[in-house]
Amino acid sequence: MPDIKVLFFAKAREVAGLSEEAVQLQEEAAHTEALVTQLVQRYPGLSSVLQTCVLAVNQEYVQLKDKVPLKRGDEVAIIPPLSGG
């Protein structure tokens, strides 16, 4: 079971109530789609936040809809859009 480090930023952090978490995935479901599904089950409020987020796997942006393979020790960041001035 791969342990994936998930980083939550901005609104995603507010909804999850934490800034990072270690998540275990089954070998056959070790990809970003399964990770996102598991996180939404754990934190239902993430569902709406994820509609405008981007993901980064090991500091490389990926499409939320893609099934990017994950392995033990990978880091996935959930990055909502930021505003500022």
DSSP file with accessible surface (Angstrom, degrees, kcal/mol):
  #  RESIDUE AA STRUCTURE BP1 BP2  ACC     N-H-->O    O-->H-N    N-H-->O    O-->H-N    TCO  KAPPA ALPHA  PHI   PSI    X-CA   Y-CA   Z-CA
    1    1 A M              0   0   97      0, 0.0    25,-0.2     0, 0.0     2,-0.1   0.000 360.0 360.0 360.0 112.0    0.0    0.0    0.0
    2    2 A P        -     0   0    3      0, 0.0    23,-2.0     0, 0.0     2,-0.6  -0.415 360.0-140.2 -68.0 135.0    1.7    3.2   -1.1
    3    3 A D  E     -A   24   0A  55     21,-0.2    70,-2.6    -2,-0.1     2,-0.4  -0.890  21.3-166.8 -93.0 122.3    1.8    6.1    1.4
    4    4 A I  E     -A   23   0A   1     19,-3.2    19,-3.0    -2,-0.6     2,-0.6  -0.927  16.0-136.9-112.0 132.6    1.1    9.3   -0.4
    5    5 A K  E     -Ab  22  75A  84     69,-2.7    71,-3.1    -2,-0.4     2,-0.5  -0.804  21.4-162.4 -89.8 120.4    1.8   12.7    1.2
    6    6 A V  E     -Ab  21  76A   0     15,-3.2    15,-2.0    -2,-0.6     2,-0.5  -0.910   2.4-160.1-107.4 128.8   -1.1   15.1    0.4
    7    7 A L  E     -Ab  20  77A  23     69,-2.9    71,-2.9    -2,-0.5     2,-0.5  -0.926   4.5-156.7-108.2 130.3   -0.6   18.8    0.9
    8    8 A F  E     - b   0  78A   1     11,-2.7     2,-0.3    -2,-0.5    71,-0.1  -0.919  11.8-170.3-108.6 130.2   -3.7   21.0    1.2
    9    9 A F    >>  -     0   0   84     69,-1.6     3,-1.5    -2,-0.5     4,-0.6  -0.889  46.7 -31.4-120.9 151.0   -3.4   24.7    0.4
   10   10 A A  H 3> S+     0   0   26     -2,-0.3     4,-1.9     1,-0.3     3,-0.4  -0.152 131.2   5.9  50.9-124.5   -5.8   27.7    0.8
   11   11 A K  H 3> S+     0   0  108      1,-0.2     4,-2.5    70,-0.2    -1,-0.3   0.850 130.8  58.0 -61.1 -35.3   -9.5   26.7    0.7
   12   12 A A  H <> S+     0   0    0     -3,-1.5     4,-2.5     1,-0.2    -1,-0.2   0.906 106.7  49.2 -61.7 -39.2   -8.6   23.0    0.5
   13   13 A R  H  X>S+     0   0  112     -4,-0.6     4,-2.1    -3,-0.4     5,-0.7   0.908 110.1  51.1 -66.1 -41.0   -6.7   23.4    3.8
   14   14 A E  H  <5S+     0   0  138     -4,-1.9    -2,-0.2     2,-0.2    -1,-0.2   0.925 113.4  44.5 -60.9 -45.3   -9.7   25.2    5.3
   15   15 A V  H  <5S+     0   0   48     -4,-2.5    -2,-0.2     1,-0.2    -1,-0.2   0.921 118.5  41.6 -68.2 -44.0  -12.1   22.4    4.2
   16   16 A A  H  <5S-     0   0   11     -4,-2.5    -1,-0.2    -5,-0.2    -2,-0.2   0.762 100.0-135.4 -75.9 -25.5   -9.9   19.5    5.3
   17   17 A G  T  <5S+     0   0   63     -4,-2.1     2,-0.3    -5,-0.2    -3,-0.2   0.666  74.8  70.8  78.9  15.4   -8.9   21.2    8.5
   18   18 A L  S   <S-     0   0   57     -5,-0.7    -1,-0.2    -6,-0.2    -2,-0.2  -0.980  72.2-134.7-156.1 162.5   -5.2   20.3    8.1
   19   19 A S  S    S+     0   0   63     -2,-0.3   -11,-2.7     1,-0.3     2,-0.3   0.704  86.4   8.7 -97.1 -21.7   -2.3   21.2    5.9
   20   20 A E  E     -A    7   0A 100    -13,-0.2     2,-0.3    -7,-0.1    -1,-0.3  -0.992  58.1-178.8-155.7 158.8   -1.0   17.8    5.1
   21   21 A E  E     -A    6   0A  38    -15,-2.0   -15,-3.2    -2,-0.3     2,-0.5  -0.981  27.1-126.2-156.2 143.8   -1.9   14.1    5.5
   22   22 A A  E     -A    5   0A  78     -2,-0.3     2,-0.4   -17,-0.2   -17,-0.2  -0.847  32.2-167.5 -92.7 127.0   -0.4   10.7    4.7
   23   23 A V  E     -A    4   0A   1    -19,-3.0   -19,-3.2    -2,-0.5     2,-0.4  -0.956  11.7-145.0-120.0 135.3   -2.9    8.6    2.7
   24   24 A Q  E     -A    3   0A 106     -2,-0.4     2,-0.4   -21,-0.2   -21,-0.2  -0.846  17.3-171.3 -99.4 134.3   -2.6    4.9    1.9
   25   25 A L        -     0   0    4    -23,-2.0     5,-0.1    -2,-0.4     2,-0.1  -0.934  28.2-109.6-120.2 147.1   -3.9    3.6   -1.4
   26   26 A Q    >   -     0   0   98     -2,-0.4     3,-1.5   -25,-0.2     0, 0.0  -0.452  33.9-115.1 -67.8 147.2   -4.3    0.1   -2.6
   27   27 A E  G >  S+     0   0  124      1,-0.3     3,-1.3     2,-0.2    -1,-0.1   0.897 116.5  51.0 -52.3 -44.3   -1.7   -1.0   -5.2
   28   28 A E  G 3  S+     0   0  154      1,-0.3    -1,-0.3     2,-0.0    -2,-0.0   0.658 115.7  42.7 -72.3 -12.9   -4.4   -1.4   -7.9
   29   29 A A  G <  S+     0   0   30     -3,-1.5     2,-1.7     5,-0.0    -1,-0.3  -0.066  74.1 131.2-120.9  32.4   -5.8    2.0   -7.1
   30   30 A A    <   +     0   0   14     -3,-1.3    40,-2.7    -5,-0.1     2,-0.3  -0.542  44.7  98.0 -90.4  74.0   -2.6    4.0   -6.8
   31   31 A H  B  > S-E   69   0B  32     -2,-1.7     4,-2.0    38,-0.3     3,-0.2  -0.961  85.3-100.0-151.1 166.2   -3.4    6.9   -9.1
   32   32 A T  H  > S+     0   0    1     36,-1.8     4,-2.8    -2,-0.3     5,-0.2   0.840 116.5  58.1 -62.4 -35.3   -4.6   10.5   -8.7
   33   33 A E  H  > S+     0   0   93      1,-0.2     4,-2.2     2,-0.2    -1,-0.2   0.932 109.5  44.3 -61.5 -44.9   -8.2    9.7   -9.6
   34   34 A A  H  > S+     0   0   19     -3,-0.2     4,-2.5     2,-0.2    -1,-0.2   0.891 112.7  52.7 -66.4 -38.1   -8.5    7.1   -6.7
   35   35 A L  H  X S+     0   0    1     -4,-2.0     4,-2.6     2,-0.2    -2,-0.2   0.948 109.8  47.5 -62.0 -47.9   -6.7    9.5   -4.3
   36   36 A V  H  X S+     0   0   23     -4,-2.8     4,-2.5     1,-0.2     5,-0.2   0.923 111.4  51.5 -61.0 -43.1   -9.1   12.4   -5.1
   37   37 A T  H  X S+     0   0   72     -4,-2.2     4,-2.0    -5,-0.2    -1,-0.2   0.936 111.1  47.7 -59.5 -45.1  -12.1   10.0   -4.7
   38   38 A Q  H  X S+     0   0   48     -4,-2.5     4,-2.0     1,-0.2    -2,-0.2   0.912 111.7  49.9 -64.0 -41.7  -10.8    8.9   -1.3
   39   39 A L  H  X S+     0   0    2     -4,-2.6     4,-3.0     1,-0.2     7,-0.2   0.895 109.4  50.7 -65.8 -39.5  -10.2   12.5   -0.2
   40   40 A V  H  < S+     0   0   39     -4,-2.5    -1,-0.2     2,-0.2     7,-0.2   0.884 109.4  51.6 -66.7 -35.9  -13.7   13.6   -1.2
   41   41 A Q  H  < S+     0   0  147     -4,-2.0    -1,-0.2    -5,-0.2    -2,-0.2   0.905 116.1  41.1 -64.5 -38.8  -15.2   10.7    0.8
   42   42 A R  H  < S+     0   0  103     -4,-2.0    -2,-0.2     1,-0.3    -1,-0.2   0.860 131.4  25.0 -75.8 -39.3  -13.2   11.8    3.8
   43   43 A Y    ><  -     0   0   36     -4,-3.0     3,-2.5    -5,-0.2     4,-0.3  -0.765  69.3-175.0-128.3  83.0  -13.8   15.5    3.4
   44   44 A P  T >  S+     0   0   95      0, 0.0     3,-1.7     0, 0.0     4,-0.4   0.808  79.6  67.5 -54.0 -30.3  -17.0   16.0    1.4
   45   45 A G  T 3> S+     0   0   36      1,-0.3     4,-1.1   -30,-0.2     3,-0.5   0.714  85.1  72.5 -64.2 -18.6  -16.5   19.8    1.2
   46   46 A L  H <> S+     0   0    0     -3,-2.5     4,-3.2    -7,-0.2    -1,-0.3   0.762  78.2  78.5 -66.8 -23.6  -13.5   19.2   -1.1
   47   47 A S  H <> S+     0   0   61     -3,-1.7     4,-0.6    -4,-0.3    -1,-0.2   0.929 100.1  36.8 -53.5 -48.8  -15.9   18.2   -3.9
   48   48 A S  H >4 S+     0   0   78     -3,-0.5     3,-0.7    -4,-0.4     4,-0.3   0.878 116.2  54.0 -73.8 -34.9  -16.7   21.8   -4.8
   49   49 A V  H >< S+     0   0   11     -4,-1.1     3,-1.7     1,-0.2     4,-0.3   0.913 101.9  59.0 -63.9 -40.5  -13.2   23.1   -4.0
   50   50 A L  H >< S+     0   0    8     -4,-3.2     3,-0.8     1,-0.3    -1,-0.2   0.722  86.5  77.1 -65.1 -19.6  -11.7   20.6   -6.4
   51   51 A Q  T << S+     0   0  151     -3,-0.7    -1,-0.3    -4,-0.6    -2,-0.2   0.777 108.7  28.7 -62.3 -24.0  -13.7   21.9   -9.3
   52   52 A T  T <  S+     0   0   91     -3,-1.7    -1,-0.2    -4,-0.3    -2,-0.2   0.312 104.0 102.9-118.2   7.3  -11.3   24.9   -9.5
   53   53 A C    <   -     0   0   13     -3,-0.8     2,-0.3    -4,-0.3    11,-0.2  -0.456  54.8-146.8 -88.4 162.9   -8.1   23.3   -8.2
   54   54 A V  E     -C   79   0A  66     25,-2.2    25,-2.8    -2,-0.1     2,-0.4  -0.888  15.1-138.7-117.8 155.7   -5.0   22.0   -9.9
   55   55 A L  E     -CD  78  62A   1      7,-1.2     7,-2.5    -2,-0.3     2,-0.4  -0.879   9.0-161.2-109.7 148.5   -3.0   19.1   -8.6
   56   56 A A  E     -CD  77  61A   7     21,-1.8    21,-2.7    -2,-0.4     2,-0.6  -0.999   2.7-161.1-127.7 126.5    0.8   18.8   -8.5
   57   57 A V  E >  S-CD  76  60A  12      3,-2.8     3,-1.3    -2,-0.4    19,-0.2  -0.954  83.6 -16.9-106.6 116.2    2.5   15.4   -8.2
   58   58 A N  T 3  S-     0   0   67     17,-3.4    -1,-0.2    -2,-0.6    18,-0.1   0.909 131.2 -52.2  52.0  45.0    6.0   15.8   -7.0
   59   59 A Q  T 3  S+     0   0  160     16,-0.3     2,-0.5    -3,-0.2    -1,-0.3   0.623 115.7 114.7  68.7  19.7    5.9   19.5   -7.9
   60   60 A E  E <   -D   57   0A 138     -3,-1.3    -3,-2.8     0, 0.0    -1,-0.2  -0.980  68.8-121.1-118.3 124.8    4.7   18.9  -11.5
   61   61 A Y  E     -D   56   0A 169     -2,-0.5     2,-0.3    -5,-0.3    -5,-0.3  -0.355  34.3-179.0 -64.4 140.2    1.3   20.1  -12.4
   62   62 A V  E     -D   55   0A  30     -7,-2.5    -7,-1.2     4,-0.0     2,-0.3  -0.937  33.6 -97.5-134.5 158.4   -1.2   17.5  -13.7
   63   63 A Q    >   -     0   0  112     -2,-0.3     3,-1.2     1,-0.1     5,-0.2  -0.571  26.4-133.4 -75.4 137.4   -4.8   17.6  -14.9
   64   64 A L  T 3  S+     0   0   50     -2,-0.3    -1,-0.1     1,-0.3   -28,-0.1   0.861 106.3  53.7 -58.7 -35.0   -7.3   16.7  -12.2
   65   65 A K  T 3  S+     0   0  159      2,-0.1    -1,-0.3   -33,-0.0     2,-0.1   0.650  90.0  98.6 -78.8 -13.1   -9.1   14.4  -14.7
   66   66 A D  S <  S-     0   0   69     -3,-1.2     2,-1.0     1,-0.1   -33,-0.1  -0.411  73.7-132.3 -76.5 152.3   -5.9   12.4  -15.5
   67   67 A K        -     0   0  126    -35,-0.1    -1,-0.1    -2,-0.1    -2,-0.1  -0.704  33.1-176.9-101.4  77.7   -5.2    9.1  -13.9
   68   68 A V        -     0   0   33     -2,-1.0   -36,-1.8    -5,-0.2   -35,-0.1  -0.654  27.7-118.1 -81.4 124.9   -1.5    9.8  -12.9
   69   69 A P  B     -E   31   0B 104      0, 0.0     2,-0.3     0, 0.0   -38,-0.3  -0.329  30.3-158.6 -63.1 143.9    0.2    6.7  -11.3
   70   70 A L        -     0   0   11    -40,-2.7     2,-0.3     4,-0.1   -40,-0.1  -0.930   8.3-171.1-124.0 149.7    1.4    7.2   -7.8
   71   71 A K    >   -     0   0  131     -2,-0.3     3,-2.3   -68,-0.1   -40,-0.0  -0.893  43.0 -63.7-134.7 166.5    4.0    5.3   -5.8
   72   72 A R  T 3  S+     0   0  151     -2,-0.3   -68,-0.2     1,-0.3    -1,-0.1  -0.173 121.0  20.5 -50.7 132.1    5.2    5.2   -2.2
   73   73 A G  T 3  S+     0   0   62    -70,-2.6    -1,-0.3     1,-0.3   -69,-0.1   0.329  87.1 141.1  90.2  -7.1    6.6    8.6   -1.1
   74   74 A D    <   -     0   0    9     -3,-2.3   -69,-2.7   -71,-0.3     2,-0.5  -0.306  43.3-140.0 -65.7 154.5    5.0   10.7   -3.8
   75   75 A E  E     -b    5   0A  48    -71,-0.2   -17,-3.4   -69,-0.0     2,-0.5  -0.976  15.0-169.9-119.7 127.2    3.7   14.1   -2.8
   76   76 A V  E     -bC   6  57A   1    -71,-3.1   -69,-2.9    -2,-0.5     2,-0.4  -0.981   5.1-161.9-119.5 122.8    0.4   15.4   -4.2
   77   77 A A  E     -bC   7  56A   9    -21,-2.7   -21,-1.8    -2,-0.5     2,-0.7  -0.877   9.4-150.4-105.1 135.7   -0.5   19.1   -3.6
   78   78 A I  E     -bC   8  55A   1    -71,-2.9   -69,-1.6    -2,-0.4   -23,-0.2  -0.930  21.4-174.2-103.9 113.9   -4.1   20.3   -3.9
   79   79 A I  E     - C   0  54A  38    -25,-2.8   -25,-2.2    -2,-0.7   -69,-0.1  -0.889   8.2-163.7-120.8 102.2   -3.8   23.9   -5.1
   80   80 A P        -     0   0    7      0, 0.0   -27,-0.2     0, 0.0   -30,-0.1  -0.364  43.0 -81.4 -71.9 162.6   -6.9   26.1   -5.3
   81   81 A P        -     0   0   89      0, 0.0     2,-0.3     0, 0.0   -70,-0.2  -0.370  49.1-142.2 -63.1 144.3   -6.8   29.4   -7.3
   82   82 A L        -     0   0  137     -3,-0.1     2,-0.3   -72,-0.1    -3,-0.0  -0.827  13.4-164.1-108.4 150.2   -5.3   32.2   -5.3
   83   83 A S        +     0   0  126     -2,-0.3     2,-0.3     2,-0.0     0, 0.0  -0.909  23.7 130.5-128.5 159.3   -6.3   35.8   -5.3
   84   84 A G              0   0   79     -2,-0.3    -2,-0.0     0, 0.0     0, 0.0  -0.981 360.0 360.0 176.3-177.8   -4.5   38.8   -4.1
   85   85 A G              0   0  132     -2,-0.3    -2,-0.0     0, 0.0     0, 0.0  -0.867 360.0 360.0-156.3 360.0   -3.4   42.2   -5.0
